[in-house]
Amino acid sequence: MDHTVFLASLSDEEKSRLTEKSDGPAIIHLFLHVALIIGCGGWIAAGGPGWQLLLPVQGVLITFLFTLEHEATHQTPFRTPWLNEGVGRVAGLLIFLPFQWFRYFHLAHHRYTNDPERDPELSNPKPETWAQFAKYISGISYWRGVSSAILRNAVGRSREGFIPASAHGKLNREARWMMMVYALAALSLFFSEVLIWIWLVPLLLGQPFLRIYLLAEHGRCPPVANMFENTRTTFTNRVVRFLAWNMPYHAEHHAYPQVPFHKLPALHAKSLPYLKETTGGYVQATKDHAKTLRG
Protein backbone atom coordinates (compact mmCIF):
# COMPACT_ATOMS: atom_id res chain seq x y z
CA MET A 1 0.00 0.00 0.00
CA ASP A 2 1.45 3.37 -0.96
CA HIS A 3 0.83 6.56 1.00
CA THR A 4 -1.99 7.78 -1.26
CA VAL A 5 -3.97 4.57 -0.82
CA PHE A 6 -3.28 4.66 2.92
CA LEU A 7 -4.57 8.22 3.25
CA ALA A 8 -7.67 7.36 1.23
CA SER A 9 -8.34 4.50 3.65
CA LEU A 10 -8.60 6.88 6.61
CA SER A 11 -12.07 8.02 7.57
CA ASP A 12 -12.96 11.70 7.69
CA GLU A 13 -13.15 11.42 11.48
CA GLU A 14 -9.64 9.93 11.68
CA LYS A 15 -8.26 12.64 9.40
CA SER A 16 -9.92 15.32 11.49
CA ARG A 17 -8.39 13.95 14.71
CA LEU A 18 -4.95 13.60 13.19
CA THR A 19 -4.84 17.10 11.71
CA GLU A 20 -6.39 18.97 14.64
CA LYS A 21 -4.04 21.76 15.74
CA SER A 22 -3.47 22.93 19.30
CA ASP A 23 -1.20 25.51 20.91
CA GLY A 24 -0.77 23.64 24.20
CA PRO A 25 1.57 20.75 23.26
CA ALA A 26 3.89 23.01 21.26
CA ILE A 27 4.03 25.69 23.99
CA ILE A 28 5.03 23.08 26.58
CA HIS A 29 7.55 21.50 24.20
CA LEU A 30 9.00 24.88 23.26
CA PHE A 31 9.25 25.94 26.91
CA LEU A 32 11.24 22.81 27.78
CA HIS A 33 13.49 23.12 24.73
CA VAL A 34 14.23 26.80 25.39
CA ALA A 35 14.74 26.14 29.10
CA LEU A 36 17.41 23.58 28.25
CA ILE A 37 19.15 26.06 25.93
CA ILE A 38 19.06 28.81 28.54
CA GLY A 39 20.16 26.50 31.34
CA CYS A 40 23.04 25.04 29.36
CA GLY A 41 24.03 28.45 27.99
CA GLY A 42 23.89 29.97 31.47
CA TRP A 43 26.25 27.32 32.83
CA ILE A 44 28.68 27.95 29.97
CA ALA A 45 28.49 31.73 30.37
CA ALA A 46 29.11 31.45 34.13
CA GLY A 47 32.13 29.21 33.55
CA GLY A 48 30.71 26.44 35.71
CA PRO A 49 32.73 23.26 36.25
CA GLY A 50 33.08 21.31 33.01
CA TRP A 51 31.49 24.07 30.93
CA GLN A 52 33.62 23.11 27.93
CA LEU A 53 31.95 19.68 27.85
CA LEU A 54 28.57 21.37 27.45
CA LEU A 55 29.53 23.16 24.22
CA PRO A 56 28.45 20.30 21.93
CA VAL A 57 25.35 19.74 24.08
CA GLN A 58 24.40 23.38 23.65
CA GLY A 59 25.14 22.99 19.96
CA VAL A 60 22.73 20.09 19.58
CA LEU A 61 20.03 21.95 21.52
CA ILE A 62 20.29 25.03 19.29
CA THR A 63 20.96 23.27 15.99
CA PHE A 64 17.91 21.05 16.37
CA LEU A 65 15.74 24.15 16.36
CA PHE A 66 15.93 23.36 12.66
CA THR A 67 13.23 20.74 13.19
CA LEU A 68 10.99 23.33 14.84
CA GLU A 69 11.58 25.81 12.01
CA HIS A 70 10.86 22.99 9.56
CA GLU A 71 7.54 22.27 11.26
CA ALA A 72 6.64 25.96 11.34
CA THR A 73 6.95 26.14 7.54
CA HIS A 74 3.95 23.80 7.50
CA GLN A 75 2.02 25.96 9.99
CA THR A 76 1.42 22.88 12.15
CA PRO A 77 3.19 23.18 15.54
CA PHE A 78 0.76 25.81 16.85
CA ARG A 79 -2.87 26.47 16.15
CA THR A 80 -2.27 30.23 16.30
CA PRO A 81 -0.76 31.37 12.96
CA TRP A 82 1.41 34.18 14.35
CA LEU A 83 3.04 31.76 16.77
CA ASN A 84 4.11 29.55 13.87
CA GLU A 85 5.45 32.56 12.00
CA GLY A 86 7.19 34.16 14.97
CA VAL A 87 8.76 31.00 16.35
CA GLY A 88 9.85 29.92 12.87
CA ARG A 89 11.58 33.25 12.23
CA VAL A 90 13.41 33.24 15.56
CA ALA A 91 14.53 29.63 15.12
CA GLY A 92 15.77 30.45 11.62
CA LEU A 93 17.63 33.50 12.89
CA LEU A 94 19.45 31.43 15.51
CA ILE A 95 20.62 28.81 13.01
CA PHE A 96 21.21 31.21 10.09
CA LEU A 97 18.42 29.71 7.97
CA PRO A 98 16.01 32.34 6.54
CA PHE A 99 12.52 31.20 7.47
CA GLN A 100 10.54 32.45 4.48
CA TRP A 101 13.19 31.35 1.99
CA PHE A 102 13.33 27.93 3.64
CA ARG A 103 9.53 27.60 3.43
CA TYR A 104 9.66 27.73 -0.38
CA PHE A 105 12.69 25.43 -0.46
CA HIS A 106 11.06 22.91 1.85
CA LEU A 107 7.67 22.88 0.19
CA ALA A 108 9.39 22.17 -3.13
CA HIS A 109 11.19 19.30 -1.38
CA HIS A 110 7.83 17.89 -0.29
CA ARG A 111 6.36 18.31 -3.74
CA TYR A 112 9.27 16.56 -5.46
CA THR A 113 10.69 14.33 -2.72
CA ASN A 114 13.81 12.48 -3.89
CA ASP A 115 13.22 13.50 -7.51
CA PRO A 116 16.79 13.90 -8.82
CA GLU A 117 15.72 16.65 -11.24
CA ARG A 118 13.37 18.73 -9.08
CA ASP A 119 13.99 18.16 -5.35
CA PRO A 120 16.04 21.20 -4.19
CA GLU A 121 17.51 19.15 -1.34
CA LEU A 122 19.35 17.12 -3.95
CA SER A 123 21.17 20.21 -5.23
CA ASN A 124 23.57 19.21 -2.46
CA PRO A 125 23.78 15.46 -3.24
CA LYS A 126 24.07 12.85 -0.52
CA PRO A 127 27.70 11.70 -0.08
CA GLU A 128 28.96 8.93 -2.34
CA THR A 129 32.62 8.85 -1.20
CA TRP A 130 34.36 9.08 2.16
CA ALA A 131 35.68 12.54 1.27
CA GLN A 132 32.15 13.73 0.44
CA PHE A 133 30.88 12.14 3.64
CA ALA A 134 33.45 14.03 5.74
CA LYS A 135 32.56 17.28 4.00
CA TYR A 136 28.82 16.64 4.45
CA ILE A 137 29.11 15.80 8.15
CA SER A 138 31.30 18.83 8.83
CA GLY A 139 28.46 21.15 7.81
CA ILE A 140 30.66 23.10 5.38
CA SER A 141 28.09 22.81 2.60
CA TYR A 142 25.34 23.97 4.96
CA TRP A 143 27.20 27.09 6.03
CA ARG A 144 28.12 27.90 2.44
CA GLY A 145 24.52 27.38 1.32
CA VAL A 146 22.77 29.47 3.99
CA SER A 147 25.28 32.33 3.84
CA SER A 148 24.91 32.41 0.06
CA ALA A 149 21.10 32.42 0.32
CA ILE A 150 21.12 35.30 2.83
CA LEU A 151 23.54 37.38 0.75
CA ARG A 152 21.75 36.72 -2.54
CA ASN A 153 18.40 37.60 -1.03
CA ALA A 154 19.78 40.71 0.66
CA VAL A 155 21.02 42.14 -2.66
CA GLY A 156 17.95 40.97 -4.58
CA ARG A 157 19.65 38.32 -6.68
CA SER A 158 17.81 35.20 -5.55
CA ARG A 159 16.44 33.45 -8.61
CA GLU A 160 15.97 29.85 -7.50
CA GLY A 161 13.28 28.09 -9.46
CA PHE A 162 11.26 27.16 -6.38
CA ILE A 163 10.77 30.82 -5.39
CA PRO A 164 7.87 32.67 -7.10
CA ALA A 165 8.65 36.15 -8.41
CA SER A 166 6.01 37.60 -6.09
CA ALA A 167 8.04 36.47 -3.05
CA HIS A 168 11.33 38.18 -3.90
CA GLY A 169 10.49 41.39 -2.06
CA LYS A 170 9.71 39.76 1.27
CA LEU A 171 12.75 37.49 0.98
CA ASN A 172 14.93 40.55 0.39
CA ARG A 173 13.53 42.24 3.50
CA GLU A 174 13.94 39.08 5.57
CA ALA A 175 17.60 38.71 4.60
CA ARG A 176 18.33 42.38 5.33
CA TRP A 177 16.90 42.35 8.83
CA MET A 178 18.75 39.12 9.57
CA MET A 179 22.01 40.72 8.46
CA MET A 180 21.26 43.72 10.65
CA VAL A 181 20.77 41.47 13.69
CA TYR A 182 23.98 39.59 12.92
CA ALA A 183 25.84 42.90 12.58
CA LEU A 184 24.61 43.96 16.03
CA ALA A 185 25.66 40.58 17.42
CA ALA A 186 29.11 41.04 15.89
CA LEU A 187 29.42 44.50 17.45
CA SER A 188 28.58 43.03 20.86
CA LEU A 189 31.72 40.90 20.63
CA PHE A 190 33.80 44.03 21.21
CA PHE A 191 32.29 44.18 24.71
CA SER A 192 31.82 40.50 25.54
CA GLU A 193 32.70 37.14 24.02
CA VAL A 194 29.73 35.41 25.58
CA LEU A 195 27.87 34.92 22.27
CA ILE A 196 30.87 33.07 20.87
CA TRP A 197 30.67 30.45 23.61
CA ILE A 198 26.92 30.11 24.12
CA TRP A 199 25.90 30.39 20.46
CA LEU A 200 28.49 30.42 17.66
CA VAL A 201 30.95 27.72 18.75
CA PRO A 202 28.08 25.42 19.84
CA LEU A 203 26.43 25.89 16.42
CA LEU A 204 29.58 24.69 14.70
CA LEU A 205 29.86 21.71 17.04
CA GLY A 206 26.19 20.81 16.79
CA GLN A 207 25.91 20.85 13.01
CA PRO A 208 27.49 17.38 12.46
CA PHE A 209 24.82 15.81 14.68
CA LEU A 210 22.09 17.44 12.59
CA ARG A 211 23.80 16.28 9.38
CA ILE A 212 23.74 12.67 10.64
CA TYR A 213 20.09 13.05 11.56
CA LEU A 214 19.18 14.51 8.15
CA LEU A 215 21.16 11.91 6.22
CA ALA A 216 18.85 9.22 7.60
CA GLU A 217 15.70 10.93 6.30
CA HIS A 218 16.16 10.20 2.59
CA GLY A 219 19.68 8.87 2.10
CA ARG A 220 19.74 5.81 -0.18
CA CYS A 221 15.93 5.87 -0.50
CA PRO A 222 14.66 5.24 -4.05
CA PRO A 223 13.44 8.11 -6.30
CA VAL A 224 9.81 7.00 -6.38
CA ALA A 225 6.51 8.77 -5.67
CA ASN A 226 5.51 6.65 -2.66
CA MET A 227 6.31 8.59 0.52
CA PHE A 228 6.48 5.32 2.47
CA GLU A 229 9.38 4.35 0.22
CA ASN A 230 11.25 7.55 -0.68
CA THR A 231 11.45 8.65 2.97
CA ARG A 232 12.81 6.81 6.00
CA THR A 233 11.39 6.56 9.52
CA THR A 234 14.03 6.08 12.20
CA PHE A 235 13.22 4.21 15.40
CA THR A 236 14.96 6.07 18.18
CA ASN A 237 14.60 7.08 21.83
CA ARG A 238 12.48 9.72 23.51
CA VAL A 239 15.36 12.17 23.90
CA VAL A 240 16.02 12.29 20.16
CA ARG A 241 12.31 12.44 19.35
CA PHE A 242 12.00 15.37 21.77
CA LEU A 243 14.94 17.26 20.28
CA ALA A 244 13.69 16.61 16.75
CA TRP A 245 10.06 17.45 17.48
CA ASN A 246 8.97 13.91 16.50
CA MET A 247 10.45 14.24 13.01
CA PRO A 248 12.14 10.81 13.21
CA TYR A 249 8.63 9.75 12.14
CA HIS A 250 9.65 11.18 8.80
CA ALA A 251 7.88 8.94 6.32
CA GLU A 252 4.66 9.62 8.23
CA HIS A 253 5.32 13.36 8.06
CA HIS A 254 5.89 13.24 4.30
CA ALA A 255 2.84 11.10 3.75
CA TYR A 256 0.59 13.50 5.67
CA PRO A 257 2.38 16.83 6.35
CA GLN A 258 -0.77 18.45 7.73
CA VAL A 259 -0.43 16.34 10.89
CA PRO A 260 1.07 18.32 13.84
CA PHE A 261 4.22 16.95 15.45
CA HIS A 262 2.37 15.78 18.59
CA LYS A 263 -0.02 13.67 16.50
CA LEU A 264 2.71 11.88 14.52
CA PRO A 265 2.98 8.96 17.00
CA ALA A 266 -0.70 8.23 16.37
CA LEU A 267 -0.17 8.40 12.62
CA HIS A 268 2.88 6.18 12.99
CA ALA A 269 0.83 3.51 14.76
CA LYS A 270 -1.61 3.42 11.84
CA SER A 271 0.96 3.48 9.04
CA LEU A 272 3.68 1.23 10.52
CA PRO A 273 2.71 -1.91 8.52
CA TYR A 274 3.15 -0.01 5.25
CA LEU A 275 6.53 1.67 5.82
CA LYS A 276 9.13 0.49 3.30
CA GLU A 277 12.20 2.30 4.63
CA THR A 278 12.99 2.15 8.36
CA THR A 279 16.12 1.88 10.46
CA GLY A 280 16.90 1.07 14.06
CA GLY A 281 18.56 4.35 15.04
CA TYR A 282 20.93 6.99 13.72
CA VAL A 283 24.07 5.00 14.43
CA GLN A 284 22.65 2.14 12.37
CA ALA A 285 21.53 4.49 9.60
CA THR A 286 24.99 6.04 9.42
CA LYS A 287 26.67 2.62 9.37
CA ASP A 288 24.37 1.48 6.57
CA HIS A 289 25.18 4.56 4.53
CA ALA A 290 28.90 4.23 5.24
CA LYS A 291 28.90 0.69 3.83
CA THR A 292 27.98 2.08 0.43
CA LEU A 293 30.67 4.77 0.30
CA ARG A 294 33.53 4.52 -2.15
CA GLY A 295 37.13 5.24 -1.20
C-alpha positions as CSV (number, residue, x, y, z in Angstrom):
1,M,0.0,0.0,0.0
2,D,1.4,3.4,-1.0
3,H,0.8,6.6,1.0
4,T,-2.0,7.8,-1.3
5,V,-4.0,4.6,-0.8
6,F,-3.3,4.7,2.9
7,L,-4.6,8.2,3.2
8,A,-7.7,7.4,1.2
9,S,-8.3,4.5,3.6
10,L,-8.6,6.9,6.6
11,S,-12.1,8.0,7.6
12,D,-13.0,11.7,7.7
13,E,-13.1,11.4,11.5
14,E,-9.6,9.9,11.7
15,K,-8.3,12.6,9.4
16,S,-9.9,15.3,11.5
17,R,-8.4,13.9,14.7
18,L,-4.9,13.6,13.2
19,T,-4.8,17.1,11.7
20,E,-6.4,19.0,14.6
21,K,-4.0,21.8,15.7
22,S,-3.5,22.9,19.3
23,D,-1.2,25.5,20.9
24,G,-0.8,23.6,24.2
25,P,1.6,20.8,23.3
26,A,3.9,23.0,21.3
27,I,4.0,25.7,24.0
28,I,5.0,23.1,26.6
29,H,7.5,21.5,24.2
30,L,9.0,24.9,23.3
31,F,9.3,25.9,26.9
32,L,11.2,22.8,27.8
33,H,13.5,23.1,24.7
34,V,14.2,26.8,25.4
35,A,14.7,26.1,29.1
36,L,17.4,23.6,28.2
37,I,19.1,26.1,25.9
38,I,19.1,28.8,28.5
39,G,20.2,26.5,31.3
40,C,23.0,25.0,29.4
41,G,24.0,28.4,28.0
42,G,23.9,30.0,31.5
43,W,26.3,27.3,32.8
44,I,28.7,28.0,30.0
45,A,28.5,31.7,30.4
46,A,29.1,31.4,34.1
47,G,32.1,29.2,33.5
48,G,30.7,26.4,35.7
49,P,32.7,23.3,36.3
50,G,33.1,21.3,33.0
51,W,31.5,24.1,30.9
52,Q,33.6,23.1,27.9
53,L,32.0,19.7,27.8
54,L,28.6,21.4,27.5
55,L,29.5,23.2,24.2
56,P,28.4,20.3,21.9
57,V,25.3,19.7,24.1
58,Q,24.4,23.4,23.7
59,G,25.1,23.0,20.0
60,V,22.7,20.1,19.6
61,L,20.0,22.0,21.5
62,I,20.3,25.0,19.3
63,T,21.0,23.3,16.0
64,F,17.9,21.1,16.4
65,L,15.7,24.1,16.4
66,F,15.9,23.4,12.7
67,T,13.2,20.7,13.2
68,L,11.0,23.3,14.8
69,E,11.6,25.8,12.0
70,H,10.9,23.0,9.6
71,E,7.5,22.3,11.3
72,A,6.6,26.0,11.3
73,T,6.9,26.1,7.5
74,H,3.9,23.8,7.5
75,Q,2.0,26.0,10.0
76,T,1.4,22.9,12.1
77,P,3.2,23.2,15.5
78,F,0.8,25.8,16.9
79,R,-2.9,26.5,16.1
80,T,-2.3,30.2,16.3
81,P,-0.8,31.4,13.0
82,W,1.4,34.2,14.3
83,L,3.0,31.8,16.8
84,N,4.1,29.5,13.9
85,E,5.4,32.6,12.0
86,G,7.2,34.2,15.0
87,V,8.8,31.0,16.3
88,G,9.8,29.9,12.9
89,R,11.6,33.2,12.2
90,V,13.4,33.2,15.6
91,A,14.5,29.6,15.1
92,G,15.8,30.5,11.6
93,L,17.6,33.5,12.9
94,L,19.5,31.4,15.5
95,I,20.6,28.8,13.0
96,F,21.2,31.2,10.1
97,L,18.4,29.7,8.0
98,P,16.0,32.3,6.5
99,F,12.5,31.2,7.5
100,Q,10.5,32.4,4.5
101,W,13.2,31.4,2.0
102,F,13.3,27.9,3.6
103,R,9.5,27.6,3.4
104,Y,9.7,27.7,-0.4
105,F,12.7,25.4,-0.5
106,H,11.1,22.9,1.8
107,L,7.7,22.9,0.2
108,A,9.4,22.2,-3.1
109,H,11.2,19.3,-1.4
110,H,7.8,17.9,-0.3
111,R,6.4,18.3,-3.7
112,Y,9.3,16.6,-5.5
113,T,10.7,14.3,-2.7
114,N,13.8,12.5,-3.9
115,D,13.2,13.5,-7.5
116,P,16.8,13.9,-8.8
117,E,15.7,16.6,-11.2
118,R,13.4,18.7,-9.1
119,D,14.0,18.2,-5.3
120,P,16.0,21.2,-4.2
121,E,17.5,19.2,-1.3
122,L,19.4,17.1,-4.0
123,S,21.2,20.2,-5.2
124,N,23.6,19.2,-2.5
125,P,23.8,15.5,-3.2
126,K,24.1,12.9,-0.5
127,P,27.7,11.7,-0.1
128,E,29.0,8.9,-2.3
129,T,32.6,8.8,-1.2
130,W,34.4,9.1,2.2
131,A,35.7,12.5,1.3
132,Q,32.2,13.7,0.4
133,F,30.9,12.1,3.6
134,A,33.4,14.0,5.7
135,K,32.6,17.3,4.0
136,Y,28.8,16.6,4.5
137,I,29.1,15.8,8.2
138,S,31.3,18.8,8.8
139,G,28.5,21.2,7.8
140,I,30.7,23.1,5.4
141,S,28.1,22.8,2.6
142,Y,25.3,24.0,5.0
143,W,27.2,27.1,6.0
144,R,28.1,27.9,2.4
145,G,24.5,27.4,1.3
146,V,22.8,29.5,4.0
147,S,25.3,32.3,3.8
148,S,24.9,32.4,0.1
149,A,21.1,32.4,0.3
150,I,21.1,35.3,2.8
151,L,23.5,37.4,0.8
152,R,21.7,36.7,-2.5
153,N,18.4,37.6,-1.0
154,A,19.8,40.7,0.7
155,V,21.0,42.1,-2.7
156,G,17.9,41.0,-4.6
157,R,19.6,38.3,-6.7
158,S,17.8,35.2,-5.5
159,R,16.4,33.5,-8.6
160,E,16.0,29.8,-7.5
161,G,13.3,28.1,-9.5
162,F,11.3,27.2,-6.4
163,I,10.8,30.8,-5.4
164,P,7.9,32.7,-7.1
165,A,8.7,36.1,-8.4
166,S,6.0,37.6,-6.1
167,A,8.0,36.5,-3.0
168,H,11.3,38.2,-3.9
169,G,10.5,41.4,-2.1
170,K,9.7,39.8,1.3
171,L,12.7,37.5,1.0
172,N,14.9,40.6,0.4
173,R,13.5,42.2,3.5
174,E,13.9,39.1,5.6
175,A,17.6,38.7,4.6
176,R,18.3,42.4,5.3
177,W,16.9,42.3,8.8
178,M,18.7,39.1,9.6
179,M,22.0,40.7,8.5
180,M,21.3,43.7,10.7
181,V,20.8,41.5,13.7
182,Y,24.0,39.6,12.9
183,A,25.8,42.9,12.6
184,L,24.6,44.0,16.0
185,A,25.7,40.6,17.4
186,A,29.1,41.0,15.9
187,L,29.4,44.5,17.4
188,S,28.6,43.0,20.9
189,L,31.7,40.9,20.6
190,F,33.8,44.0,21.2
191,F,32.3,44.2,24.7
192,S,31.8,40.5,25.5
193,E,32.7,37.1,24.0
194,V,29.7,35.4,25.6
195,L,27.9,34.9,22.3
196,I,30.9,33.1,20.9
197,W,30.7,30.4,23.6
198,I,26.9,30.1,24.1
199,W,25.9,30.4,20.5
200,L,28.5,30.4,17.7
201,V,30.9,27.7,18.7
202,P,28.1,25.4,19.8
203,L,26.4,25.9,16.4
204,L,29.6,24.7,14.7
205,L,29.9,21.7,17.0
206,G,26.2,20.8,16.8
207,Q,25.9,20.9,13.0
208,P,27.5,17.4,12.5
209,F,24.8,15.8,14.7
210,L,22.1,17.4,12.6
211,R,23.8,16.3,9.4
212,I,23.7,12.7,10.6
213,Y,20.1,13.1,11.6
214,L,19.2,14.5,8.2
215,L,21.2,11.9,6.2
216,A,18.9,9.2,7.6
217,E,15.7,10.9,6.3
218,H,16.2,10.2,2.6
219,G,19.7,8.9,2.1
220,R,19.7,5.8,-0.2
221,C,15.9,5.9,-0.5
222,P,14.7,5.2,-4.0
223,P,13.4,8.1,-6.3
224,V,9.8,7.0,-6.4
225,A,6.5,8.8,-5.7
226,N,5.5,6.6,-2.7
227,M,6.3,8.6,0.5
228,F,6.5,5.3,2.5
229,E,9.4,4.3,0.2
230,N,11.2,7.5,-0.7
231,T,11.5,8.6,3.0
232,R,12.8,6.8,6.0
233,T,11.4,6.6,9.5
234,T,14.0,6.1,12.2
235,F,13.2,4.2,15.4
236,T,15.0,6.1,18.2
237,N,14.6,7.1,21.8
238,R,12.5,9.7,23.5
239,V,15.4,12.2,23.9
240,V,16.0,12.3,20.2
241,R,12.3,12.4,19.3
242,F,12.0,15.4,21.8
243,L,14.9,17.3,20.3
244,A,13.7,16.6,16.7
245,W,10.1,17.4,17.5
246,N,9.0,13.9,16.5
247,M,10.4,14.2,13.0
248,P,12.1,10.8,13.2
249,Y,8.6,9.8,12.1
250,H,9.6,11.2,8.8
251,A,7.9,8.9,6.3
252,E,4.7,9.6,8.2
253,H,5.3,13.4,8.1
254,H,5.9,13.2,4.3
255,A,2.8,11.1,3.7
256,Y,0.6,13.5,5.7
257,P,2.4,16.8,6.3
258,Q,-0.8,18.5,7.7
259,V,-0.4,16.3,10.9
260,P,1.1,18.3,13.8
261,F,4.2,16.9,15.5
262,H,2.4,15.8,18.6
263,K,0.0,13.7,16.5
264,L,2.7,11.9,14.5
265,P,3.0,9.0,17.0
266,A,-0.7,8.2,16.4
267,L,-0.2,8.4,12.6
268,H,2.9,6.2,13.0
269,A,0.8,3.5,14.8
270,K,-1.6,3.4,11.8
271,S,1.0,3.5,9.0
272,L,3.7,1.2,10.5
273,P,2.7,-1.9,8.5
274,Y,3.2,0.0,5.2
275,L,6.5,1.7,5.8
276,K,9.1,0.5,3.3
277,E,12.2,2.3,4.6
278,T,13.0,2.2,8.4
279,T,16.1,1.9,10.5
280,G,16.9,1.1,14.1
281,G,18.6,4.3,15.0
282,Y,20.9,7.0,13.7
283,V,24.1,5.0,14.4
284,Q,22.6,2.1,12.4
285,A,21.5,4.5,9.6
286,T,25.0,6.0,9.4
287,K,26.7,2.6,9.4
288,D,24.4,1.5,6.6
289,H,25.2,4.6,4.5
290,A,28.9,4.2,5.2
291,K,28.9,0.7,3.8
292,T,28.0,2.1,0.4
293,L,30.7,4.8,0.3
294,R,33.5,4.5,-2.2
295,G,37.1,5.2,-1.2
